[in-house]
Structure formats: structure tokens, C-alpha cells
Amino acid sequence: MSANTRRYKRRRRNRTPLFLLLLLLVTGMVLLLISCGGKDGENPGDSNDPIQGGAADPGEGGEPDPPEPVEPEPDPYEGYAIRTMTERDMGIGEQILVSNAVPYTFPAEAAEELVVVIHEKNNSYMSKDYETSLLPVTVSHLNDMMKDYTDQGGAVNIMVVSGHRTYDFQQKVFDSSAARNGLEHAQRFVAQPGGSEHHTGYALDLWNTTVGDYFEGVGECKWITDNCHKYGFILRYSEEKEAFTKIGPEGWHFRYVGVPHSYLVVENGFCYEEYIDYLKGFSFLDDHLFTTVDGVEYEIYYVEGLEVPVPEEGTYTISGNNLDGFIVTVTRAPVSEPPQVPAA
């Protein structure tokens, strides 16, 4: 099912200057005095002559209307509380951007949450060894995707061959590639240490055991590439987006970013760098992004800095973007019906 996306304009807080309100009040009083005319003996002219300051002719419009009151606009912070985040928090969350240009910050608590894939996976795919690890949320949605893949006819021939990597391990991967294929090749196809999505626990590489090579979204495997966004994954590196990602095409590298973000990335034809920049157009005090996926309505907005408004009620997540702020995703409506398994 496709996402139904729209913008929502928030009204800004009233910022009418105090002096303007005072000016309106004084003007109203002056007009009221003029309409009433002067007291007896104070006006030398004809009391009925409007030019001489006499009472206005009721037939000529009567007393002027009083100035209309200025209504203050709604407070955009009503119904929201402020959560004060830290610079460290900015590098944590499902929507963080990690690349050679935006290095990972290696928060200790993220590494502590890792689980070994072979202990958590289902029977719909394989894992390379007893060391490959990912974050629990990544494994959970990978299990859902691979179960639906085999249920609709896919073979149990897909293996996770790479998950979380430390800085030192990524250095070894880069050096090994440079030794085998040359430095230029390594710089195009292997992220620098610190710049790899594999540091996060949200990225994984797949292997096709039938062909004995890295996964490519062809044949029956095309189902995974075509449907991965329905489970929160995106294919991270494509040939047409290499100018943005600075990494060559990798049909086997998938990144978990969560629903509805995966839908928005795919339906807008973005790479992840473009998507993070796109979300900056939906700031808390301006437009919010609303989208509906499988009967669930989501509200998304971006907050620059560390003071993050969040709903006082309801379900939401906060993720740093690993750049300059935070992405808030609010669930606004419950699931109306269970999601359908995509057809082959």
C-alpha cells in the first residue's frame, strides 16, 4: 500500500507589538470623543455642524464602529512539552544519517543493545556465524520481511553476512579492499572507518547462497528489493544516487530507518542524504508532514537544536539526525486493519 502524504501548516504565535494595541485603544477613544461632540459653551460653532465639531448627523452614518479586537493566534506549543536533549542524543536513533561526510559518534549505549542474529532470527534465512550482530529492532523487522518472502514462494537461500562493525573492523575491511582492488576502488565502494552505516546496528549485507555471491535484487530476490520499505528498510546505495552517497551501487546493503520513513524515501525517489535534507523543510513551527501507511497516520517534524517539543499525549519517537537536530515521528491513528502480505 502506498503512503498518502500531505503538508500541514501550523499557525505561529501572536507577535502583535504592545504599542500597536495601545495605539488602537487611543484611536478608539479619540473617535468616540469626536462623535460625542464638545460640551455646551465649549464649541464656538453650530453644534450641528460637523465641521465645527458638533454632533455627527445620525443620518450620515451615526457613531463610528469601535475598532475590532485583535485575536491572539493559538500558541503552537499548546499540548506539547519540551524535552531537553544532548549533543550525544543527536547521534542516536533510527533516522540518523551516517556517511563519510557525517561520521558515526559511537554512543556506548547503542553497542550494548546489540544482539547476535543467529540467536534471534527465524527459519526463513541464515546468518554467517555466531558473531554477526544487529540491533533488536533491525532483526525483528528482518524476521518479518524474510518470513513473508518465503511464505510467498522465496527460497531459504539468503544469508546475513555482515551486520554491526567496530571502527577497527571497518579499518580492516577498507585496507583489505584497497590491497586487493586498489585504493580508488576501496574509496568508491567501502566507507571509511567511522563513516560506515554498519557501525549503527541498523545496516546489513545479504548473500545469495544459490549463486554464491552478494545479493542482487533480481529473479525471485527482486521481491525483497521491491518490498523492503514495507518493513522499514531501504536499499541504501544505488548507481543513480552515487553523486549524493559517494558510495558505489550495492544491491546487498540494506538499512533500517523505520516506517513511515522508508515509504517516504522510496516514493519520493530519494537517497537517504536527500531525505534528511527534505525533512528540514518540516520544522515544528512551520509545516508538519502527515502521511498514512496501512491505516496508520503519522506526523513528522524536524527540530533544530536541543530543545525538542513533543506531544503531551500519544505515541512518538525522537531520533537525532546526526547533524544538527532531531526528527520527531508521532503516531496519530491506530491500525485499522492488519497489513496485507505483498503478492509475489
SETIDO-838054 format. One line per 5 residues: their letters; for each residue x, y negated, z of N, C-alpha, C. Coordinates in steps of 0.001 Angstrom, whole numbers, padded with zeros to 6 digits, always signed. Atoms other than C-alpha are relative to their C-alpha. Layout:
# SETIDO-838054
A) X,Y,Z,X,Y,Z,X,Y,Z; ...;
***
This chain:
# SETIDO-838054
MSANT) +000857,+001188,+000000,+000000,+000000,+000000,+000890,-001234,+000000; -000800,+001199,+000073,+001355,-003408,-000836,-000355,-000943,+001135; +000225,+000990,-001046,+001674,-006263,+001615,-000741,-001193,-000569; +000749,+001201,+000365,-000751,-009174,+001450,+000573,-001154,+000805; -000774,+001026,-000682,+001282,-012279,+002253,-000560,-001375,-000263;
RRYKR) +000445,+001376,+000181,+000289,-015871,+002855,+000738,-000900,+000974; -000577,+000988,-000887,+001546,-019055,+004447,-001074,-000542,+000924; +000910,+000636,-000947,+000010,-020744,+007470,+000684,-001245,+000510; -000576,+001276,-000385,+000604,-024419,+008232,-000368,-000339,+001431; +000244,+000437,-001359,+000992,-025355,+011884,-000094,-001502,+000033;
RRRNR) +000098,+001439,-000179,-000159,-028840,+012895,+001035,-000435,+001012; -001020,+000504,-000897,+002539,-030906,+014530,-000618,-000738,+001176; +000458,+000752,-001156,+002217,-032560,+017916,-000190,-001463,-000345; +000249,+001413,+000221,+000787,-036073,+018021,+001192,-000818,+000465; -001112,+000871,-000345,+003581,-038619,+017980,-000359,-001468,-000232;
TPLFL) +000423,+001387,+000181,+001489,-041860,+017714,+000654,-000868,+001059; -000690,+000844,-000985,+003580,-044631,+019370,-000982,-000658,+000936; +000854,+000618,-001006,+002154,-046150,+022561,-000366,-001426,-000385; +000291,+001401,+000336,+002457,-049690,+021229,-001119,-000110,-001021; +001070,+000038,+000989,+000139,-048827,+018342,-001355,+000147,+000674;
LLLLL) +001255,-000154,-000740,-002551,-047677,+020762,-000374,-001294,+000716; +000262,+001275,-000668,-002174,-050920,+022745,-000469,-001054,-000989; +000391,+000956,+001025,-002399,-052961,+019533,-001439,+000203,-000421; +001384,-000287,+000380,-005636,-051223,+018580,-000957,-000468,+001090; +000866,+000410,-001099,-007073,-051925,+022046,-000152,-001515,+000038;
VTGMV) +000059,+001477,-000005,-006168,-055653,+021939,-000814,-000509,-001170; +000753,+000415,+001191,-007543,-056000,+018398,-001492,+000183,+000226; +001421,-000234,-000272,-010830,-054468,+019521,-000572,-001038,+000944; +000485,+001007,-000947,-011128,-056896,+022416,-000159,-001352,-000666; +000096,+001284,+000718,-010419,-059906,+020171,-001228,-000037,-000885;
LLLIS) +001165,-000054,+000878,-013035,-058799,+017673,-001286,-000097,+000802; +001193,+000054,-000835,-015543,-058345,+020499,-000271,-001413,+000494; +000165,+001384,-000435,-014916,-061880,+021813,-000497,-000894,-001113; +000417,+000808,+001152,-015289,-063396,+018341,-001465,+000247,-000312; +001385,-000326,+000344,-018559,-061540,+017772,-000986,-000604,+001006;
CGGKD) +000889,+000544,-001027,-019984,-062830,+021053,-000072,-001528,-000034; -000002,+001467,+000080,-019086,-066484,+020322,+000475,-000624,+001286; -000472,+000717,-001179,-017913,-069162,+022770,-001148,-000300,+000940; +001003,+000396,-000977,-019739,-070294,+025915,-000574,-001368,-000361; +000640,+001302,+000247,-022099,-073304,+025918,+000961,-001121,+000340;
GENPG) -000830,+001169,-000206,-020225,-076567,+025554,+001433,+000214,-000382; -001383,-000270,+000356,-017017,-074823,+024524,+000214,-000029,-001494; -000128,-000012,+001450,-017764,-074716,+020814,-000570,-001292,-000553; +000495,+001283,+000490,-017999,-078180,+019179,-000871,+000123,-001230; +000763,-000126,+001247,-019640,-076837,+016066,-001361,+000597,+000241;
DSNDP) +001316,-000639,-000032,-023008,-075381,+015256,+000169,+001414,+000502; -000158,-001338,-000586,-023433,-072302,+017415,-000412,+001100,-000936; +000397,-001010,+000976,-024989,-070531,+014464,+000887,+000005,-001229; -000897,+000080,+001154,-022180,-071455,+012090,+001182,+000923,+000239; -001096,-000950,-000245,-019801,-068511,+011809,+001351,-000621,-000205;
IQGGA) -001293,+000637,+000233,-017089,-070818,+010510,+000454,-000733,+001235; -000314,+000759,-001203,-017302,-072911,+013720,+000069,+000888,+001238; -000153,-000909,-001125,-017167,-069838,+015907,-001298,+000370,+000648; +001281,-000380,-000571,-020895,-069382,+016514,-000237,+001472,-000120; +000341,-001416,+000040,-022607,-066035,+016874,-000173,+000472,-001424;
ADPGE) +000142,-000555,+001342,-022485,-063825,+013833,-001460,+000267,-000280; +001371,-000232,+000446,-025691,-063506,+011845,-000250,+001499,-000035; +000261,-001449,+000015,-027160,-060083,+012626,-000346,+000496,-001384; +000355,-000434,+001357,-028429,-060038,+009055,+001195,+000179,-000896; -001209,-000116,+000806,-024886,-060249,+007795,+000902,+001149,+000467;
GGEPD) -000773,-001177,-000395,-023786,-057024,+009397,+000102,+000192,+001493; +000000,-000150,-001447,-024098,-057663,+013141,+001404,+000110,+000566; -001285,-000139,-000652,-021306,-056845,+015541,+000872,+001016,-000732; -000899,-000959,+000684,-018226,-055123,+014052,+000074,+001304,+000764; -000148,-001310,-000636,-017761,-051430,+014706,+001260,+000030,+000837;
PPEPV) -001220,-000135,-000815,-015349,-050652,+017520,+000984,+000934,-000698; -000991,-000886,+000648,-012089,-049002,+016441,-000223,+001450,+000387; +000173,-001431,-000263,-012305,-045251,+016123,+001143,+000505,+000867; -001068,-000529,-000856,-010411,-043395,+018825,+000939,+000914,-000791; -001005,-000855,+000647,-007210,-041654,+017751,+000074,+001312,+000756;
EPEPD) -000017,-001315,-000629,-007457,-037940,+018447,+001409,+000584,-000029; -001315,-000646,+000007,-004205,-036329,+019550,-000075,+001358,-000678; -000028,-001299,+000671,-003228,-033358,+017433,+000316,+001095,+001018; -000228,-001106,-000944,-003089,-029923,+019088,+001488,+000194,+000288; -001372,-000295,-000393,+000070,-029042,+020973,+000412,+001328,-000631;
PYEGY) -000387,-001255,+000659,+001895,-026452,+018809,+000550,+001037,+000963; -000533,-000942,-000980,+003325,-024897,+021970,-001088,+000604,+000884; +001085,-000566,-000795,-000090,-024148,+023454,-000148,+001486,-000300; +000092,-001446,+000172,-000364,-020395,+024012,+001338,+000674,-000173; -001344,-000550,+000152,+003395,-019946,+023778,+000828,-000296,+001246;
AIRTM) -000983,+000202,-001058,+006125,-019568,+026380,+001382,-000074,-000645; -001351,+000128,+000528,+009776,-020428,+025871,+000902,+001052,+000636; -001014,-000942,-000473,+012346,-017655,+026132,+001371,-000558,-000365; -001341,+000516,+000237,+015897,-018880,+026517,+000936,+001163,-000297; -000878,-001068,+000441,+018232,-016626,+024564,+001457,-000432,+000158;
TERDM) -001424,+000296,-000082,+022035,-016480,+024448,+000637,+000178,-001378; -000745,-000207,+001242,+024625,-016596,+021693,+000194,+001492,-000263; -000149,-001450,+000130,+025133,-012896,+022346,-001261,+000625,-000586; +001266,-000525,+000506,+021437,-012229,+021705,-000147,-000215,-001502; +000131,+000322,+001407,+021794,-013817,+018286,+000566,+001099,-000907;
GIGEQ) -000586,-001092,+000784,+023805,-010793,+017150,-000635,+001340,+000241; +000678,-001245,-000348,+021287,-008199,+018357,-001393,+000015,-000630; +001362,-000136,+000501,+018115,-006890,+016705,-000075,+000640,-001370; +000204,-000754,+001237,+016645,-005034,+013768,+000195,-000843,-001251; -000097,+000844,+001178,+016804,-008038,+011446,+001336,-000730,-000125;
ILVSN) -001282,+000690,+000122,+020431,-009076,+011944,+000599,+000229,-001392; -000754,-000094,+001242,+022456,-009784,+008816,+001449,+000297,+000350; -001411,-000331,-000188,+025883,-008152,+008693,+000634,+000166,-001378; -000724,-000086,+001267,+028340,-008583,+005840,+001423,-000475,+000235; -001358,+000523,-000134,+031946,-009528,+005169,-000011,-001474,+000384;
AVPYT) +000110,+001429,-000318,+030824,-013166,+005399,-000635,-000255,+001352; +000692,+000137,-001296,+028749,-012574,+008563,+000337,+001232,+000837; -000452,-001199,-000717,+030681,-010141,+010805,-000903,+000358,+001175; +000732,-000518,-001156,+029068,-007999,+013481,+000716,-000431,+001284; -000576,+000488,-001262,+029581,-009100,+017093,+000274,+001107,+001010;
FPAEA) -000271,-001179,-000834,+029749,-005594,+018648,-000494,-000148,+001447; +000520,+000033,-001372,+027450,-006051,+021671,+000066,+001393,+000618; -000231,-001303,-000630,+028232,-003274,+024137,-001290,+000769,+000195; +001251,-000700,-000289,+024596,-002518,+024956,-000552,+000727,-001222; +000486,-000661,+001213,+023848,-001628,+021313,+000683,+001353,-000177;
AEELV) -000734,-001262,+000146,+026563,+001040,+021200,-000442,+001022,+001036; +000420,-000912,-001054,+025295,+002506,+024468,-001317,+000700,-000318; +001297,-000572,+000334,+021905,+003231,+022883,+000078,+001058,-001094; -000137,-000934,+001114,+023265,+005403,+020060,-000345,+001427,+000411; +000289,-001421,-000212,+022034,+008997,+019728,+000618,+000799,-001136;
VVIHE) -000571,-000885,+001014,+023541,+011934,+017854,-001125,+000498,-000899; +001074,-000293,+000949,+021499,+012537,+014718,-000420,+001463,+000053; +000332,-001421,+000067,+021709,+016322,+014757,-000834,+000451,+001197; +000801,-000338,-001186,+020133,+016378,+018233,-001410,-000565,-000074; +001276,+000714,+000048,+017236,+014085,+017254,-000782,+000224,-001292;
KNNSY) +000646,-000116,+001310,+016434,+014967,+013641,-001027,+001132,-000015; +000922,-001114,+000219,+013633,+017190,+012358,+000592,+000963,-001029; -000508,-001027,+000917,+013925,+020094,+009897,-000080,-000389,-001464; +000188,+000429,+001387,+013407,+018005,+006752,+001289,-000481,-000667; -001287,+000425,+000559,+017070,+017035,+006278,+001113,+000507,+000895;
MSKDY) -001161,-000503,-000733,+020575,+017784,+007504,+000868,-001150,+000484; -000996,+000961,-000455,+023330,+015983,+009365,+001384,+000612,-000136; -001339,-000479,+000329,+027018,+016257,+008578,+000674,+000751,+001143; -000742,-000584,-001123,+028296,+017059,+012079,-000682,-000356,+001315; +000539,+000283,-001332,+027778,+016694,+015811,+000483,-001345,+000537;
ETSLL) -000492,+001310,-000415,+029265,+013196,+015881,-000770,-001150,-000650; +000711,+001062,+000703,+027217,+011206,+013376,-001157,-000514,+000862; +000988,+000580,-000911,+025048,+008815,+015369,-000655,-001229,-000606; +000785,+001168,+000418,+022419,+006131,+014843,-000781,-000495,+001213; +000903,+000464,-001049,+020111,+004030,+016980,-001284,+000828,-000039;
PVTVS) +001216,-000830,-000039,+016955,+005872,+018108,-001073,-000446,-000983; +001041,+000472,+000904,+014631,+003639,+016065,+000308,+000401,-001440; -000384,-000391,+001366,+016589,+004448,+012887,-000295,+001474,-000227; +000240,-001445,+000134,+016437,+008210,+013490,-001493,+000294,-000039; +001443,-000255,-000063,+012731,+008091,+014363,-000677,-000255,-001344;
HLNDM) +000636,+000318,+001288,+011736,+006405,+011101,+000598,+000813,-001146; -000589,-000914,+000981,+014185,+008527,+009108,-000708,+001348,+000073; +000743,-001253,-000152,+012431,+011606,+010528,-001354,-000076,-000689; +001316,+000160,+000634,+009050,+010254,+009403,+000114,+000026,-001521; -000154,+000078,+001446,+010308,+009482,+005915,+000362,+001359,-000602;
MKDYT) -000449,-001261,+000577,+012054,+012785,+005344,-001055,+001095,+000145; +001088,-000967,-000123,+009112,+014802,+006668,-001012,-000199,-001123; +000941,+000262,+001086,+006795,+013081,+004199,+000603,+000348,-001353; -000678,-000357,+001246,+009386,+013616,+001474,-000110,+001500,-000269; +000080,-001446,+000208,+009484,+017383,+001981,-001456,+000463,-000071;
DQGGA) +001417,-000375,+000055,+005708,+017579,+002591,-000580,-000203,-001395; +000534,+000236,+001339,+005073,+016136,-000870,+000786,+000756,-001083; -000658,-000875,+000964,+007470,+018638,-002503,+001497,-000134,-000106; -001448,+000170,+000063,+011016,+017412,-001931,+000735,+001146,+000678; -000800,-001090,-000568,+013730,+019956,-001192,+000738,-000472,+001242;
VNIMV) -000787,+000324,-001197,+015561,+020106,+002121,+001474,+000047,-000397; -001369,+000027,+000517,+018831,+019131,+000460,+000699,-001347,+000231; -000574,+001311,-000273,+019524,+015644,+001825,+000702,+000038,+001351; -000805,-000024,-001213,+022253,+015165,+004416,+000454,-001419,+000358; -000582,+001258,-000491,+023209,+012162,+006553,+001489,+000240,+000210;
VSGHR) -001448,-000222,-000088,+026973,+011896,+006094,+000722,-001157,+000682; -000630,+001104,-000714,+027621,+008544,+007729,-001056,-000823,+000711; +000888,+000855,-000784,+025946,+006541,+010459,+000796,-001107,+000635; -000740,+001045,-000709,+027477,+004355,+013138,+001507,+000165,-000179; -001458,-000002,+000077,+031134,+003378,+012720,+000573,-001057,+000934;
TYDFQ) -000724,+000975,-000792,+033526,+001660,+015086,+000841,-000883,-000920; -000879,+000885,+000772,+035792,-001162,+013953,+001201,+000783,-000529; -001191,-000755,+000402,+038804,+001170,+013887,-000330,+001028,-001080; +000370,-000994,+001007,+036940,+003844,+011919,-000218,-000684,-001354; +000218,+000712,+001258,+035877,+001278,+009320,+001335,-000423,-000620;
QKVFD) -001334,+000341,+000512,+039514,+000170,+009017,+000601,+001201,-000724; -000521,-001206,+000643,+040467,+003779,+008226,-000702,+000272,-001322; +000750,-000204,+001243,+037691,+004037,+005617,+000502,-000946,-001078; -000466,+000997,+000982,+038862,+000837,+003936,+001409,+000349,-000484; -001383,-000310,+000380,+042538,+001808,+003990,+000062,+001244,-000873;
SSAAR) +000011,-001225,+000793,+041770,+005288,+002650,-000476,-000270,-001418; +000504,+000332,+001330,+039740,+003875,-000236,+001041,-000787,-000794; -001025,+000792,+000689,+042474,+001375,-001056,+001155,+000885,-000462; -001093,-000897,+000367,+045102,+004151,-001078,-000387,+000882,-001182; +000443,-000891,+001076,+043002,+006378,-003363,-000330,-000744,-001290;
NGLEH) +000575,+000652,+001170,+041419,+003840,-005695,+000557,-001394,-000297; -000543,+001335,+000192,+043381,+000611,-005313,-000734,-001025,+000850; +000559,+001013,-000891,+042788,-002500,-003230,-001222,-000681,-000607; +001127,+000690,+000633,+040475,-004167,-005761,-001276,+000834,+000096; +001162,-000887,-000108,+038164,-001130,-005783,-000526,+000034,+001433;
AQRFV) +000411,-000047,-001402,+038135,-000949,-001980,-000718,-001285,+000403; +000623,+001275,-000348,+037300,-004635,-001681,-001393,-000141,-000607; +001318,+000088,+000626,+034336,-004182,-004018,-001004,+000954,+000637; +000948,-001031,-000419,+032838,-001019,-002572,+000024,+000323,+001494; -000101,-000304,-001425,+033927,-000895,+001087,+000041,-001309,+000782;
AQPGG) +000014,+001202,-000833,+033074,-003511,+003682,+001263,-000062,+000855; -001142,+000199,-000877,+035895,-004987,+005692,-000365,+000420,+001434; +000292,-000277,-001412,+036204,-003880,+009327,-000639,-001226,+000658; +000765,+001100,-000586,+033700,-005962,+011250,-001129,-000465,-000892; +001025,+000445,+000933,+031651,-006611,+008130,-000907,+001105,-000509;
SEHHT) +000789,-001148,+000459,+030066,-003182,+007772,-001312,+000112,+000755; +001287,-000264,-000639,+026394,-002537,+008454,+000038,+001273,+000845; -000103,-001241,-000774,+027485,+000855,+009793,+000349,-000270,+001461; -000277,+000336,-001400,+028640,-000917,+012957,-001280,-000098,+000822; +001238,+000353,-000707,+024999,-001652,+013826,-000803,+001191,+000498;
GYALD) +000869,-001139,-000305,+023470,+001837,+014015,-001299,-000014,-000783; +001202,+000095,+000828,+020799,+000714,+011549,+000248,+000478,-001440; -000341,-000361,+001378,+022632,+001890,+008385,+000479,+001443,-000075; -000400,-001394,+000180,+023198,+005370,+006997,+000265,+000275,-001478; -000294,-000462,+001359,+024621,+007072,+003931,-000543,+001412,-000157;
LWNTT) +000578,-001311,+000287,+022898,+010068,+002311,+000816,+000734,-001064; -000730,-000896,+000908,+024411,+013014,+000413,-001004,+001004,-000542; +000857,-000998,+000628,+022657,+015329,-002035,+000780,+001309,-000098; -000750,-001253,-000021,+023823,+018873,-001306,-000192,+000819,-001266; +000251,-000752,+001233,+022291,+020209,-004524,+001017,-000361,-001077;
VGDYF) -000946,+000448,+001032,+024569,+018117,-006743,+001402,-000165,+000568; -001309,+000131,-000617,+027419,+017898,-004230,+000590,-001387,-000120; -000477,+001374,+000139,+027662,+014122,-004360,-000926,-000925,+000792; +000832,+000977,-000700,+026336,+010969,-002794,-001376,-000119,-000642; +001399,+000122,+000410,+022590,+010433,-003010,-000167,-001101,-001047;
EGVGE) +000454,+001002,+000964,+021184,+008610,-006024,-001507,+000196,-000164; +001456,-000079,+000085,+017500,+007812,-006419,-000504,+000426,-001353; +000427,-000531,+001297,+016925,+009970,-009471,-000692,+001345,+000220; +000712,-001261,-000097,+014765,+013013,-010151,-000974,-000019,+001165; +000926,-000037,-001129,+012777,+014146,-007137,+000445,-000923,+001136;
CKWIT) -000506,+000904,-001042,+015013,+011976,-004939,-000472,-001433,-000196; +000492,+001345,+000255,+013527,+008891,-006570,-001121,-000358,+000983; +001074,+000241,-000970,+010620,+009296,-004121,+000528,-000759,+001212; -000568,+000650,-001181,+012901,+008266,-001255,+000315,-001456,-000286; -000340,+001377,+000359,+014210,+005169,-003028,-001251,-000840,-000189;
DNCHK) +001220,+000754,+000282,+010711,+004148,-004130,-000858,-000239,+001238; +000898,+000077,-001153,+009063,+004691,-000739,+000676,-000344,+001320; -000707,+000208,-001267,+011749,+003955,+001845,-000497,-001235,+000744; +000455,+001227,-000679,+010336,+000463,+002542,-001253,+000250,+000840; +001200,-000313,-000778,+007130,+002069,+003854,+000352,+000556,+001382;
YGFIL) -000474,-000507,-001289,+009213,+003425,+006715,+000991,-000967,+000651; -000856,+001025,-000584,+011173,+000236,+007391,+001400,-000083,-000572; -001341,-000009,+000585,+014219,+000954,+005189,+000051,-000798,-001307; -000251,+000600,+001307,+015703,-000937,+002255,+001275,+000620,-000576; -001242,-000363,+000681,+018277,+000117,-000326,+000855,-001264,-000012;
RYSEE) -000707,+001237,-000326,+020948,-002360,+000680,+000785,-000611,-001155; -000912,+000550,+001011,+023298,-002695,-002292,-000387,+000473,-001397; +000346,-000317,+001386,+022223,-002853,-005937,+000902,-000798,-000937; -000884,+000647,+000967,+024091,-003834,-009057,-000427,-001438,-000295; +000476,+001323,+000376,+021868,-006813,-009857,+000152,-001025,+001123;
KEAFT) -000148,+000932,-001122,+022421,-008326,-006388,+001437,-000077,+000512; -001386,-000022,-000468,+026186,-007850,-006148,+000558,-001409,+000205; -000469,+001384,-000156,+026730,-011607,-006555,-000325,-000551,+001384; +000387,+000451,-001336,+024941,-012092,-003217,+000640,+000862,+001092; -000475,-000903,-001049,+026033,-008997,-001265,+001519,+000133,+000018;
KIGPE) -001451,-000162,+000151,+029643,-008935,-002540,+000446,+001451,+000189; -000287,-001433,-000065,+029440,-005125,-002450,-000596,+000647,-001243; +000487,-000676,+001188,+029105,-002886,-005491,-001197,+000880,+000295; +001221,-000792,-000204,+025981,-000754,-006040,+000267,+001308,+000733; -000079,-001247,-000757,+025470,+002101,-003570,-001406,+000555,+000155;
GWHFR) +001335,-000568,-000053,+022374,+004199,-004203,-000263,+000855,+001220; +000101,-000893,-001163,+023042,+006149,-001000,-000060,-000737,+001343; -000100,+000780,-001252,+023262,+003320,+001559,-001345,-000648,+000318; +001301,+000514,-000418,+020002,+002616,+003386,+000146,-000725,+001339; -000045,+000818,-001223,+019427,+000017,+006084,-001402,-000128,+000582;
YVGVP) +001284,+000183,-000679,+016611,-000040,+008637,-000138,-001456,+000424; +000300,+001378,-000415,+015081,-003538,+009038,-001386,-000100,+000626; +001330,-000024,-000604,+011560,-002552,+010155,-001086,-000531,-000904; +001213,+000507,+000655,+008054,-003070,+008797,-000490,-001188,+000820; +000300,+000211,+001424,+006853,-005570,+007563,+001165,-000542,-000817;
HSYLV) -001103,+000657,+000698,+010292,-006963,+006676,+000452,+000794,-001224; -000397,-000831,+001139,+011132,-004022,+004431,-000937,-000211,-001181; +000959,+000277,+001076,+007927,-004650,+002444,+000308,-001326,-000674; -000229,+001338,+000546,+008723,-008327,+002014,+001276,-000053,-000827; -001239,-000064,+000771,+012277,-007606,+000860,-000252,+000605,-001376;
VENGF) +000226,-000722,+001258,+011097,-005145,-001789,-000950,-000758,-000916; +001010,+000625,+000848,+008029,-007018,-003015,+000443,-001349,-000559; -000534,+001259,+000520,+009957,-010279,-003421,+001254,+000200,-000842; -001190,-000270,+000800,+012867,-008574,-005151,+001266,-000586,+000606; -001139,+000592,-000683,+015322,-009855,-002543,+001051,+001046,+000335;
CYEEY) -000961,-000730,-000814,+018586,-008510,-001308,-000111,-000579,+001399; +000251,+000418,-001374,+018918,-008924,+002442,+000529,-001410,+000279; -000493,+001367,-000147,+021021,-012086,+002213,-001058,-001013,-000434; +001047,+000899,+000487,+018263,-013725,+000177,-001191,-000038,+000960; +001158,-000064,-000895,+015586,-012550,+002603,+000231,-000824,+001264;
IDYLK) -000302,+000765,-001203,+017293,-014034,+005662,-000091,-001497,-000290; +000102,+001407,+000387,+017571,-017358,+003834,-001456,-000398,-000236; +001432,+000234,+000247,+013908,-017092,+002767,-000757,-000247,+001299; +000711,+000138,-001264,+012740,-016707,+006369,+000249,-001343,+000665; -000264,+001316,-000587,+014344,-020025,+007293,-001023,-001038,-000450;
GFSFL) +001060,+000894,+000449,+011506,-021657,+005359,-001275,+000120,+000813; +001197,-000210,-000833,+009026,-020468,+008022,+000346,-000281,+001468; -000392,+000369,-001356,+010088,-022359,+011135,-001222,-000073,+000903; +001106,-000036,-000960,+007996,-022329,+014298,-000901,-001230,-000115; +000784,+001230,+000034,+006881,-025976,+013984,-000527,-000329,-001390;
DDHLF) +000472,+000266,+001360,+006080,-025683,+010290,-000810,+001200,-000484; +000714,-001155,+000538,+004837,-022833,+008101,+000369,+001271,+000753; -000243,-001366,-000449,+004442,-019345,+009529,-000357,+000928,-001155; +000259,-000984,+001042,+004471,-016289,+007289,-000916,+001083,+000564; +000927,-001053,-000388,+001491,-013949,+007571,-000036,+001060,-001098;
TTVDG) +000081,-001076,+000975,+001414,-010559,+005887,-000721,+001187,+000632; +000754,-001156,-000479,-000783,-007453,+006193,+000518,+001265,-000665; -000495,-001287,+000491,+000531,-003910,+005838,-000791,+001110,+000673; +000757,-001147,-000523,-001661,-000812,+006242,-000958,-000398,+001121; +001005,+000422,-000955,-004336,-002737,+008116,+000533,-000740,+001208;
VEYEI) -000611,+000741,-001101,-001901,-004448,+010489,+000429,-001372,-000514; -000415,+001350,+000375,-001481,-008224,+010296,+001194,-000417,+000851; -001209,+000466,-000668,+001939,-009630,+011145,+000179,-001492,-000243; -000372,+001412,+000091,+003015,-013191,+011821,+001504,-000091,+000233; -001461,+000089,-000077,+006670,-014089,+011246,+000399,-001466,-000019;
YYVEG) -000549,+001347,+000061,+008533,-017276,+012059,+001447,+000021,+000471; -001429,+000135,-000283,+012125,-018449,+012418,+000212,-001129,+000989; -000332,+001024,-000983,+013587,-020413,+015320,+001508,-000216,-000018; -001424,+000325,-000055,+016920,-022177,+015076,+000381,-000312,+001443; -000440,+000265,-001360,+018899,-022283,+018304,-000434,+001071,+000977;
LEVPV) +000166,-001004,-001059,+018391,-020523,+021626,-001327,-000078,+000732; +001292,+000143,-000671,+015001,-021819,+022855,-001089,+000548,-000924; +000879,-000720,+000917,+012522,-019371,+021324,-001429,+000055,+000549; +001405,-000126,-000407,+008717,-019855,+021614,-000533,+001380,-000382; +000595,-001315,+000249,+006910,-016523,+021929,-001431,-000013,+000523;
PEEGT) +001396,-000014,-000465,+003191,-015724,+022343,-000104,+000419,+001462; +000227,-000369,-001388,+001988,-015614,+025931,-000757,+001318,+000112; +000721,-001256,+000037,-000221,-012675,+024951,+000272,+000696,-001335; -000170,-000739,+001240,+000127,-009935,+022366,+001368,+000657,-000085; -001219,-000768,+000231,+002930,-007819,+020947,+000904,-000739,-000966;
YTISG) -000944,+000672,+000880,+006047,-009323,+019433,+001397,+000596,+000196; -001413,-000342,-000132,+009722,-008631,+018781,+000823,-001234,-000333; -000948,+001064,+000307,+012671,-011029,+018742,+001276,+000656,-000499; -001282,-000475,+000513,+015724,-010364,+016606,+000860,-001202,-000365; -000920,+000997,+000521,+018760,-012516,+016107,+000194,+000202,-001492;
NNLDG) -000342,-000187,+001414,+019731,-013170,+012512,+001511,+000085,-000193; -001460,-000074,+000007,+023460,-013092,+013428,+000635,-001205,-000678; -000502,+001219,+000635,+023808,-016599,+012001,-000184,-001216,+000909; +000269,+001259,-000680,+022070,-019465,+013754,-001321,-000023,+000756; +001297,+000034,-000658,+018767,-018393,+015238,-000624,+001371,+000126;
FIVTV) +000745,-001218,-000307,+016048,-015823,+015773,-001220,+000139,-000896; +001182,-000343,+000781,+013269,-014091,+013859,-001001,+000644,+000953; +001049,-000532,-000862,+010035,-013524,+015771,-001057,+000662,-000874; +001010,-000751,+000736,+007613,-010884,+014476,-001129,+000352,+000958; +001155,-000178,-000877,+004149,-010880,+016027,-000998,+000936,-000674;
TRAPV) +001056,-000876,+000500,+001625,-008075,+015589,-001332,-000609,+000389; +001226,+000740,-000257,-001734,-009829,+015235,-001263,+000846,-000053; +001210,-000829,+000100,-004171,-006985,+014490,+000399,+001462,+000079; -000331,-001420,-000129,-004286,-003254,+015255,-000146,+000731,-001328; +000145,-000845,+001179,-004057,-000474,+012728,-001466,+000382,-000155;
SEPPQ) +001406,-000331,+000236,-007478,+000013,+011147,-000184,+001451,-000414; +000063,-001403,+000411,-006697,+003436,+009725,+001422,+000526,-000094; -001365,-000531,+000071,-003685,+005780,+009726,+000546,-000143,-001415; -000596,+000153,+001329,-001221,+005198,+006859,-000085,+001296,-000799; +000093,-001148,+000886,-001557,+007495,+003864,+001385,+000441,-000454;
VPAA) -001262,-000508,+000523,+001298,+009748,+002772,+000084,-000312,-001477; -000109,+000354,+001428,+002554,+008379,-000573,+000016,+001230,-000891; +000006,-001090,+000955,+001952,+010590,-003577,+001356,+000126,-000665; -001281,-000219,+000672,+004868,+012080,-005455,+000073,-000828,-001266;
***
